[in-house]
Amino acid sequence: MKKLHKLIVISYLRPFVATFFIVSFILLMLFLFKYIDELVGKGLEWYTILQLLGYNFAVNVPLALPLAILLASIMTFGNLGEQYELVAIKASGISLSRAMVPLVFVMVLLSIAAFYFSNIIMPHSFLKMGALLYDVRQKKAAFSIPEGVFYNDLDGYSIRAEKKDADGKTLYGLMIYDHTQGNGNMNVVLAKKGEMYKSDDDRYLVLNLYEGVRYSENPGENGYNDRQRQVRIRFKEYGLKFDLSGFNLSRTKEELFKDHYQMLNVRQLLVKEDSIQNLIATKQQNLNAYVEPTFLIFRPHANYKKIIPEKDLKWKNKDVLMNFPAVDRLQVVDDAINSMRNVKSYLTSAKDESTAQFEILRKHMVEFHRKFTLSFACIVLFFIGAPMGAIVRKGGLGLPVVISILFFLVFHVLSIGGEKFARQGKLEPYQGMWVATLVLVPIGIFLTYKAASDSALFDIEKYQRFFIKLFSKKQNQ
C-alpha cells in the first residue's frame, strides 16, 4: 500500500506543479497586457518590474490553484485508467476510494496552505503590489527630448531642439519657453547649443546653454499694457536647472493603503466589520435623535392627551390653519416648510451615507468569506476531477483539459456572479461567496459515487447502443 500511495501521489504532483505554473504564467501575461501602457517607456529598473510580477503571481493564486487541482486530478486518474492501472488496483482488492486516500490527505494539506496563503500572504502581496503599481502610474515617462518637437513633460517649461547628437546629451538649435511665472509665453530662451547632465542624486537636470539670447516681456507699471516693456539679454553661456523628481520612482508609504479590505487578514476584517457596524448604529441613533423632535409619530411612548377641537380649543373651522390669526398664518406655513426641507435634506444625506457604509461593509464580509471558500473549493474540485478522470479514462492534455476548463468555467462564473450579487446587496455575502462551491458539492458526490461503482457514465458506445435499440423498436412498430 505504501508503494501504491507513493506512486499515486507522485503521479499527481507532476501534472499539478506543471499546470499550476502554466496557468500562473498565462495570468501574468494577462496582467502585462493590461498594464503594458503603464510600464513601457518609463525607464523602470528590471528588478522593479520583476518585483511587480512577483506580487501579481501571488495575487493570482486563487485562480491558478483550483484550476491546477482540477486538471491534475483528471489527468492523474485518467492516465491510470487509460493504462489499465486502475483495473490492476481494483483487481488487487483496493477500491477507488481507498486509492484516493493519499491524495485526500494531500488536498487537506493544500487547503490548509491555501487558507494560510489567503489570510497572510495575499493581503501582504496586495499591499505591496497596490503601492508599487500606484507609484509606477505616478511616474512620468523616461526623460528624452525628441528632435523638432516641443517637449512639455518638464513642469513649467516647453523645450524644442532642432537636432541632437547620438549620445542624447548635446542639443542644437534650442528654443525654451519658461512658463514658471504663469503669465504665458513671456519668457523665451534661444540658444545655438546646449549640453545637459544630471546631478549626482538624479534629482535635477542641468542644461548649459551656449551662444544665445533671452527675451522677457513685462507688463507696464499700470498693468493695462501687457507688452509695454521687453528685456533682451545676450549670453555666451547660461545655465538652467530642472526638477526631475517626477521622473524618478518615488515610493509612497504603504500605510496609506493598508486599510483597504483586500489587504486585511481574517482578524483585521472582523475588527473592521465591527467598527463599521458600530458606525452605522451610531448614525442611525443620530438620525432618530434629529427626526424625533419634528414628528410626533416617532414618539409613540409619549403621553399625549387627545384633543377635541370643538370642546377643548373651541375651533370654529375644521381647517387648522384658518383658526390662527391671519398675521401668523404665513409664519406657521413657512416654519412647517422649512422644517420639512431640513428633514428631507438630512434624510437624503443620511441615506447616501448609509448606502456607502453598507457597501463597504459588504465588501469586507465578501473578503472574509473568500479566505475560506478557496480552501474548500480545492477539496470540492478534487472530488470532481479525480472521479471524472477515473470515469473517462483518458490522460494527456486532450479531453482532460476540455473537461477541466468546462467545470472551472462553471465554478468561476458562479463565483463572479455570486460575488457581484453579494456586493450589490442582492444576496447575503455568505450566500454569494459560497454558492459556487455548494453547487459543485452535489456534482462531486454524484461523480464519486459513479466512479466507485464503475459506472459507464461517459461511455459513448453505451449511449449509441441505447439509441440504436430505441430507434429499431420504433421501426418495428
C-alpha positions in Angstrom: 0.0 0.0 0.0 2.8 2.4 0.8 4.3 2.0 -2.7 0.9 2.4 -4.3 0.2 5.6 -2.3 3.6 6.9 -3.2 3.0 6.1 -6.9 -0.4 7.9 -6.9 1.0 11.0 -5.1 4.0 11.3 -7.4 1.7 10.8 -10.4 -0.5 13.6 -9.1 2.2 16.1 -8.1 3.9 16.2 -11.5 0.9 17.5 -13.6 -0.2 19.6 -10.6 3.0 21.6 -10.5 3.2 21.9 -14.2 -0.3 23.1 -14.7 -0.1 25.5 -11.7 2.9 27.3 -13.2 1.4 27.3 -16.7 -1.8 28.8 -15.6 0.1 31.3 -13.4 2.2 32.3 -16.4 -0.8 32.9 -18.5 -2.3 35.1 -15.8 0.9 37.0 -15.6 0.8 37.7 -19.3 -2.8 39.0 -19.0 -1.6 41.3 -16.3 1.2 42.6 -18.5 -1.2 43.1 -21.4 -3.5 45.1 -19.1 -0.8 47.4 -17.7 1.6 47.5 -20.6 0.9 51.2 -21.2 1.7 51.9 -17.6 5.1 50.2 -17.7 6.6 50.8 -21.1 8.7 54.0 -21.7 9.2 54.9 -18.1 12.7 53.7 -17.6 11.8 51.3 -14.9 14.6 49.1 -13.5 14.3 45.4 -14.3 14.1 44.4 -10.6 11.1 46.8 -10.2 9.2 45.0 -13.0 10.2 41.6 -11.6 9.0 42.7 -8.2 5.6 43.7 -9.6 5.3 40.4 -11.4 6.2 38.5 -8.3 3.4 40.3 -6.3 0.9 39.6 -9.1 2.0 35.9 -9.1 0.9 35.7 -5.5 -2.3 37.5 -6.1 -3.3 35.1 -9.0 -3.1 32.0 -6.8 -6.9 31.9 -6.1 -7.4 31.5 -9.8 -4.5 29.2 -10.6 -4.7 26.8 -7.7 -8.3 25.5 -8.2 -7.8 25.0 -12.0 -4.4 23.2 -11.4 -6.0 20.9 -8.8 -9.0 20.1 -11.1 -6.8 19.5 -14.2 -4.2 17.5 -12.4 -6.8 15.2 -10.8 -8.5 14.5 -14.1 -5.1 13.8 -15.8 -3.8 11.6 -13.0 -6.7 9.3 -12.7 -7.3 9.5 -16.5 -3.8 8.2 -17.1 -4.2 5.5 -14.5 -7.5 4.4 -16.2 -6.1 4.6 -19.7 -3.1 2.4 -18.9 -5.3 -0.1 -17.0 -3.6 0.7 -13.7 -6.9 1.3 -12.1 -8.1 -2.1 -13.2 -5.0 -3.7 -11.6 -5.5 -1.7 -8.4 -9.2 -2.8 -8.2 -8.2 -6.4 -9.1 -5.9 -6.5 -6.1 -8.8 -5.7 -3.8 -8.2 -2.0 -3.4 -11.3 0.2 -4.1 -11.1 3.5 -5.8 -12.0 5.3 -2.6 -9.0 3.7 -0.8 -6.7 4.6 -3.7 -7.8 8.2 -3.4 -7.0 8.3 0.4 -3.3 9.6 0.0 -4.5 12.4 -2.3 -7.2 13.3 0.1 -4.5 14.0 2.7 -2.6 16.0 0.1 -5.8 18.0 -0.6 -6.2 18.7 3.1 -2.6 20.0 3.3 -3.1 22.1 0.2 -6.4 23.5 1.7 -4.6 24.5 4.9 -1.8 26.0 2.9 -4.4 27.8 0.7 -6.1 29.3 3.8 -2.7 30.4 5.2 -1.9 31.9 1.8 -5.2 33.8 1.6 -5.0 35.0 5.2 -1.4 36.0 5.4 0.5 36.2 2.1 -2.2 37.5 -0.2 -3.0 40.7 1.9 0.7 41.4 2.1 1.1 40.9 -1.7 -2.0 43.1 -2.4 -0.5 45.8 -0.3 2.9 45.6 -1.9 1.5 45.4 -5.5 -1.0 48.2 -4.9 1.6 50.6 -3.5 4.1 49.8 -6.2 1.6 49.9 -9.1 0.4 53.3 -7.8 4.0 54.7 -7.8 4.6 53.3 -11.3 1.4 55.0 -12.6 2.5 58.3 -11.0 6.0 58.1 -12.5 6.4 60.1 -15.7 7.8 58.7 -18.9 11.6 58.5 -19.2 13.2 61.8 -19.8 14.1 62.2 -23.5 13.9 65.4 -25.6 13.0 64.5 -29.3 14.2 66.4 -32.3 12.0 69.0 -33.9 9.1 68.6 -31.4 8.3 70.6 -28.3 8.8 68.6 -25.1 6.3 69.5 -22.3 6.9 66.9 -19.6 9.2 69.2 -17.6 6.9 71.2 -15.3 6.8 74.9 -16.3 9.0 74.5 -19.4 8.5 73.7 -23.1 11.7 72.8 -24.9 12.4 72.2 -28.6 15.7 71.1 -30.1 16.3 71.0 -33.9 19.0 68.4 -33.6 20.8 66.3 -31.1 23.9 64.1 -31.0 23.8 60.3 -30.9 24.7 60.4 -27.2 21.5 62.4 -26.5 23.3 64.9 -24.2 24.2 67.6 -26.8 21.4 69.6 -28.4 21.4 72.2 -31.2 19.0 75.0 -32.1 17.3 75.2 -28.8 14.1 77.1 -28.0 12.8 77.1 -24.4 9.6 78.7 -23.2 9.6 79.5 -19.5 6.0 79.2 -18.0 7.0 79.1 -14.3 5.6 82.5 -13.7 2.2 81.6 -15.1 2.0 84.6 -17.5 2.0 82.8 -20.8 4.9 82.9 -23.4 6.5 86.0 -21.9 10.0 84.4 -21.3 11.8 82.7 -24.2 15.4 81.5 -24.4 17.1 80.8 -27.7 20.5 79.1 -27.9 22.7 77.5 -30.7 23.9 74.7 -28.5 23.2 73.1 -25.2 24.7 70.3 -23.0 22.7 68.6 -20.3 23.6 66.3 -17.5 22.0 65.0 -14.3 23.0 65.8 -10.7 24.7 63.1 -8.6 21.4 62.3 -6.9 19.4 62.2 -10.2 17.0 64.8 -8.7 17.9 67.7 -11.1 18.8 68.2 -14.8 21.3 70.9 -15.5 21.3 72.4 -19.0 24.2 74.6 -20.1 23.3 76.8 -23.0 25.9 78.5 -25.3 25.6 81.4 -27.7 22.0 82.5 -27.2 19.6 85.2 -26.2 16.9 85.5 -23.5 13.7 87.5 -24.2 11.5 88.7 -21.4 8.3 90.7 -21.8 6.9 92.5 -18.7 3.6 94.5 -18.2 3.8 98.2 -17.6 3.6 99.9 -14.3 -0.1 100.4 -14.6 -0.7 96.8 -15.5 -3.0 97.6 -18.5 -0.4 97.1 -21.3 0.9 93.5 -21.3 3.7 94.2 -23.8 4.9 97.6 -22.7 8.4 96.5 -21.7 10.8 94.0 -23.3 14.1 92.9 -22.0 16.7 91.2 -24.2 19.8 89.6 -22.8 22.6 88.0 -24.9 24.8 85.4 -23.3 27.7 83.2 -24.2 26.9 80.7 -21.5 23.7 80.3 -19.5 22.6 77.6 -17.1 19.2 76.2 -16.3 18.2 73.6 -13.7 15.1 71.5 -13.9 13.5 69.4 -11.2 13.4 65.6 -12.2 11.5 64.3 -9.1 8.5 63.4 -11.2 10.7 61.2 -13.5 12.1 59.1 -10.6 10.1 56.2 -9.0 9.3 57.6 -5.5 7.9 55.1 -3.1 4.6 56.0 -1.3 4.2 54.9 2.3 2.4 51.6 2.4 0.4 52.7 5.5 -1.8 54.7 3.2 -3.1 51.5 1.5 -3.2 49.1 4.5 -6.8 49.8 5.5 -8.1 48.5 2.1 -10.3 45.4 2.6 -8.2 43.3 0.2 -5.1 43.9 2.4 -6.6 42.7 5.7 -6.5 39.2 7.3 -9.4 37.4 9.0 -8.8 39.0 12.4 -8.5 42.5 10.9 -11.6 42.0 8.8 -13.7 41.1 11.8 -12.4 44.1 13.7 -13.2 46.3 10.7 -16.7 44.9 10.3 -17.4 45.6 14.0 -16.2 49.1 13.6 -18.4 49.7 10.5 -21.5 48.2 12.2 -21.0 50.4 15.3 -20.6 53.4 13.0 -23.9 52.5 11.2 -25.7 52.1 14.5 -24.3 55.4 15.7 -25.5 57.1 12.5 -28.9 55.6 13.0 -29.2 56.9 16.6 -28.2 60.4 15.4 -30.8 60.2 12.7 -33.5 59.2 15.2 -32.4 62.0 17.5 -32.7 64.5 14.7 -36.1 63.3 13.3 -38.0 62.6 16.6 -38.4 66.3 17.7 -40.0 67.0 14.3 -42.6 64.3 14.0 -44.8 63.2 16.9 -45.4 59.8 15.4 -41.8 58.9 16.2 -42.6 59.3 19.9 -45.1 56.5 20.5 -44.4 56.3 24.2 -45.2 59.9 24.9 -48.5 60.5 26.9 -50.4 62.8 24.6 -53.9 64.0 25.5 -56.4 63.5 22.8 -57.7 66.9 21.9 -61.2 67.6 20.7 -61.1 70.9 18.9 -64.8 71.8 19.4 -64.7 71.3 23.1 -61.2 71.9 24.3 -60.0 74.6 21.9 -63.4 75.7 20.5 -62.1 75.9 17.0 -64.6 77.3 14.6 -63.0 76.0 11.4 -62.1 72.4 10.6 -59.1 73.8 8.7 -56.5 74.1 11.4 -54.6 76.9 9.7 -57.7 79.1 9.4 -58.0 79.1 13.2 -54.8 81.0 13.6 -54.7 84.8 13.3 -54.2 86.0 9.7 -50.9 87.7 10.6 -49.5 84.4 11.9 -50.6 82.0 9.2 -47.7 82.8 6.8 -45.2 82.3 9.5 -46.7 79.0 10.5 -46.6 77.7 6.9 -43.0 78.9 6.4 -41.9 77.2 9.6 -43.5 73.9 8.5 -42.0 74.1 5.0 -38.5 74.9 6.3 -38.7 72.1 8.9 -39.7 69.6 6.2 -36.9 70.8 3.9 -34.4 70.4 6.6 -35.6 66.9 7.4 -35.7 65.9 3.8 -32.1 67.2 3.2 -30.8 65.4 6.3 -32.6 62.2 5.3 -31.2 62.3 1.8 -27.7 62.8 3.1 -28.1 60.1 5.7 -29.4 57.7 3.1 -26.5 58.2 0.8 -24.0 57.8 3.6 -25.8 54.7 4.9 -25.7 53.2 1.4 -22.0 53.8 1.1 -21.3 52.3 4.6 -23.3 49.2 3.9 -21.5 48.8 0.6 -18.1 49.0 2.4 -19.4 46.5 5.0 -20.5 44.0 2.3 -17.0 44.3 0.6 -15.3 43.4 3.9 -17.7 40.5 4.5 -17.2 39.2 1.0 -13.4 39.3 1.5 -13.8 37.5 4.8 -15.7 34.6 3.2 -13.2 34.5 0.4 -10.5 33.4 2.8 -12.4 30.1 3.4 -14.0 29.5 0.0 -10.6 29.0 -1.7 -9.6 26.2 0.8 -13.0 24.4 0.5 -13.0 24.8 -3.3 -9.7 22.9 -3.6 -11.3 19.8 -1.9 -14.5 20.0 -3.9 -12.8 20.3 -7.3 -10.5 17.4 -6.4 -13.6 15.2 -5.8 -14.9 16.3 -9.2 -11.6 15.8 -11.1 -10.5 12.5 -9.6 -13.7 10.5 -10.3 -14.1 12.2 -13.6 -10.7 11.0 -14.7 -11.5 7.5 -13.5 -14.7 7.5 -15.5 -13.5 9.0 -18.8 -10.1 7.0 -18.6 -8.3 9.5 -20.8 -5.0 11.0 -19.9 -2.8 13.6 -21.5 -3.8 17.2 -22.4 -6.8 16.5 -24.7 -10.1 15.5 -23.2 -9.0 16.3 -19.6 -8.2 19.9 -20.5 -11.6 20.3 -22.1 -13.5 18.8 -19.2 -11.5 20.7 -16.6 -12.0 24.0 -18.4 -15.8 23.4 -18.6 -16.0 22.7 -14.9 -13.8 25.6 -14.0 -15.8 28.0 -16.1 -18.9 26.9 -14.2 -17.1 27.4 -10.9 -15.6 30.8 -12.0 -18.9 32.2 -13.5 -20.8 31.2 -10.3 -18.1 32.7 -8.1 -18.0 36.0 -10.1 -21.8 36.2 -10.3 -22.3 35.4 -6.6 -19.7 37.9 -5.6 -21.3 40.6 -7.7 -24.7 40.0 -6.3 -23.2 40.0 -2.7 -21.5 43.3 -3.4 -24.8 44.8 -4.7 -26.8 43.5 -1.7 -29.0 41.2 -3.8 -27.6 38.2 -1.8 -26.1 37.9 1.6 -22.3 37.9 1.5 -22.1 34.3 2.7 -24.6 33.2 0.1 -22.9 34.9 -2.8 -19.4 33.6 -1.9 -20.4 30.0 -1.2 -22.9 29.5 -4.0 -20.3 28.2 -6.5 -18.8 25.7 -4.0 -22.2 24.5 -2.8 -23.5 23.9 -6.4 -20.4 21.8 -7.2 -20.7 19.7 -4.0 -23.6 17.5 -5.2 -21.8 17.1 -8.6 -18.7 15.9 -6.7 -20.7 13.4 -4.6 -22.5 12.1 -7.7 -19.3 11.6 -9.7 -17.5 10.0 -6.8 -20.4 7.5 -6.3 -20.5 6.7 -10.1 -16.7 6.2 -10.2 -16.7 4.0 -7.1 -19.5 1.8 -8.6 -17.6 1.5 -12.0 -20.4 3.4 -13.8 -20.0 3.8 -17.6 -21.4 7.4 -17.3 -19.4 8.7 -20.3 -19.2 5.5 -22.3 -20.3 6.7 -25.8 -20.8 3.2 -27.1 -23.3 2.6 -24.4 -25.4 5.5 -25.5 -25.0 4.6 -29.1 -26.4 1.1 -28.4 -29.2 2.6 -26.4 -30.3 4.9 -29.3 -29.9 2.2 -31.9 -32.1 -0.2 -29.9 -34.6 2.6 -29.3 -34.9 3.5 -33.0 -35.1 -0.1 -34.0 -38.1 -0.6 -31.7 -39.9 2.3 -33.3 -39.3 1.0 -36.8 -40.6 -2.4 -35.8 -43.8 -0.8 -34.5 
